[in-house]
Every structure is written in C-alpha cells, then in structure tokens.
Amino acid sequence: MWRSDFTFSKRLLGTLLVILGLLAAGGIIAVDLLDAGREGGIGPAQQLALVVSIGLILLGATLIPLGHDPA
C-alpha cells in the first residue's frame, strides 16, 4: 500500500509552497476585509505575514520548473 521509495520532488514541494503561500495571503487579506469596521487597515504584523507568504509563493514558483528531481 505505501511505497517506501517515495520522495518529495522539487515540483511537488514547489506546488505545495505556492498553495500554502496563496492560502496564507488570502487568509490575511480576508481577515482584514471581514474586520472592515476597524480603523487602520493592514498593520505591521499583517504586512510582515504578507511579505513572508509572497516569499513562499516566489520560492515555490522557482522550484516547480526543476521537475521530478528529489528535493
């Protein structure tokens, strides 16, 4: 049932990082939009989280073209 020779490929790792980054960025923006009555907009912690999530997206996007080599 389970293959013992399974390894994460760079393409799979990149895809997972892009998805994680998109979910994180979307969640941060959704929290800001749902709490619209609060003044101030996106705060410093949210800005940092957005920068980290965009970094994950970019890192994942650079791994995807590397193919099925082991990560």
N, C-alpha and C positions, 0 to 999 in steps of 0.2 A: 504494500500500500504506500508506504513512504519510501522515496528514493534516498538512499544515503549519500549519493554523489551530487545532491542539489547544492548549487552555489548561486549567490546573487550576482547577476550580470550587471555591468555598468548601465545598460539600458534600463533594466528593471529598477535599479537604485535611483537613477535619474528621474524616471517616471514617478516613483514614489515621492521623491523630494519635491518635484513640481506640484504634485497633487497636495502634499502637505502644506507647501507654501501658499498655494491658492486658497486652500481651506482656511488657513490662519489669517491671511489678508482679508478674505471675505468675512470671516468672523469678526475681525477688528472693526471693519467698516460697518457691519451690521449692528454691532453693539453701539457704535456712535450714532447711527441713524435711528435705532429704536429708542434711544435715550435723548430724543431731539429736544425735549424741554429744558435740558441742562445747557447752561451757557458755557462757552469756551471752546467748543469744537474738539478737535483731536489734540490731546495733551501730549506731553513729552514721553510718557511711557508708551502710549499708543504709537507715536512716531517711531520710537525705537523698535517696537514689535513689528511695525510695517517694514522698516528697513531690514530687519532680520528675515522676515518672510519673503521679501523681494530677493534677498541674498540667496535663500534656499531655492527659489524659482530659477534664478540665474545659474546656480551651481548645478541643479538638476538638469537644466537645459544644455549645459556643456557636457554632461555625462551621456545623454541619450545617443548622440551620433557615434559614440565609441563602440557600440554594438554589444555583442554577447561575450566579450572578454570578462573573466572573473573580476569582481570588484575588490 
